[in-house]
Amino acid sequence: MKIDIIKIGNSQGIRIPKTIMEQCGFTNSVEMKIKDGNLVLSNHSVREGWSESFQSMAANEDDELLIDGTISTEYDEDWEW
């Protein structure tokens, strides 16, 4: 299938037909990669299964924070909390 590249603001893009979106299971976002000089779009499911993993970690008491959540910067020296 040939699809024209269209101008979108200062960028360019393509329109993916609804039937293709449905066949691929695409929703609001996709993963985009370059492989062997080709553009490859795939489902964006990075966080799939995270909830179950977190529950398992909590059950095994393996969910402690590795850092305290604060990152010091040069401004911390001048600022009084």
Secondary structure, 3 states (H helix, E strand, C coil): CCCCCEEECCEEECCCCHHHHHHHCCCCCEEEEEECCEEEEEECCCCCCHHHHHHHHHHCCCCCCCCCCCCCCHHHHCCCC
